[in-house]
Amino acid sequence: MEYHAIQHSILIKTAFALTIYRADRGKYPKSLQQLVPDYLREPPIDVWSGRILRYQSSGSEYKLYSVGQNERDDGGRPHQVAEGTDDIVITAPSMLLPRQLK
């Protein structure tokens, strides 16, 4: 399987775990380590860097990303040929949970 497909799979699995964590606890975790072992068996790894995926959260929104094929952290900026960036990014904007709407 190609690295891009593997990385997208890891990112999506992690995004689902983050969504379930937030549904259970009312906010996103401060770190991906907090997903282990209840939501993920092990911390999600970036296939290019060999390290844990990059993650930033305010509690109500997050940015999750891989450094991409250039193996350089572009700060979560997705592929832009003109800029030379190629991070693979998933973001979740701030949204109210159903129980917060009541």
C-alpha positions in Angstrom: 0.0 0.0 0.0 1.2 3.5 -0.8 2.4 5.8 2.0 -0.2 8.4 1.2 -3.1 5.9 1.5 -1.6 4.5 4.8 -1.2 8.0 6.2 -4.8 9.1 5.2 -6.1 5.9 6.9 -4.2 6.7 10.1 -5.4 10.3 10.1 -9.1 9.3 9.5 -8.9 6.7 12.3 -7.4 9.3 14.6 -10.1 11.9 13.7 -12.8 9.3 14.5 -11.2 8.7 17.9 -11.0 12.4 18.6 -14.7 12.8 17.7 -15.7 10.0 20.1 -13.4 11.4 22.8 -15.1 14.8 22.5 -18.6 13.2 22.5 -17.7 11.4 25.7 -15.9 14.2 27.5 -17.2 17.5 26.0 -13.9 18.6 24.5 -10.9 17.4 22.5 -7.9 16.1 24.4 -4.8 18.2 25.0 -2.6 15.6 23.4 -3.0 12.4 21.3 -1.5 10.4 24.1 -4.8 10.9 26.0 -6.6 8.7 23.4 -4.6 5.7 24.4 -5.8 3.0 25.4 -9.5 3.9 25.5 -9.8 5.2 22.0 -6.7 4.0 20.2 -4.4 1.1 21.0 -1.3 3.2 20.5 -0.4 6.7 19.6 -0.9 7.5 15.8 2.4 7.6 13.9 3.3 9.8 11.0 4.6 7.4 8.3 7.1 10.0 7.0 8.6 11.3 10.3 8.2 8.1 12.3 6.9 10.3 15.2 3.4 10.9 16.6 1.2 12.9 14.3 1.2 16.7 14.8 -1.8 17.9 16.8 -3.0 21.2 18.1 -6.2 21.7 20.0 -8.1 24.5 21.8 -10.5 22.0 23.3 -13.3 22.9 21.0 -11.4 22.6 17.7 -8.3 20.9 16.4 -5.7 20.5 13.6 -4.3 17.1 13.0 -1.6 16.5 10.4 1.3 14.6 8.9 4.4 16.3 7.8 3.9 14.7 4.4 6.4 13.4 1.8 8.8 16.3 2.1 9.3 15.2 5.8 9.2 18.9 6.9 6.7 20.3 9.3 5.0 23.1 7.3 2.9 24.1 10.3 -0.2 22.2 9.1 -0.3 24.0 5.7 -1.6 21.5 3.1 -0.1 20.8 -0.3 0.7 24.0 -2.2 3.1 23.6 -5.1 4.0 27.3 -5.2 4.8 27.3 -1.5 6.5 23.9 -1.4 4.3 22.7 1.4 2.7 19.2 1.6 1.4 18.6 5.1 -1.7 16.2 5.1 -4.2 18.0 7.3 -7.5 17.3 9.0 -9.2 20.1 10.9 -12.3 20.2 13.1 -13.9 23.6 13.5 -15.6 24.6 16.8 -19.1 23.1 16.9 -21.6 22.7 19.7 -22.3 19.2 20.9 -26.1 18.2 20.9 -26.1 18.4 24.7 -24.7 21.9 24.6 -27.6 23.1 22.4 -30.2 22.5 25.1 
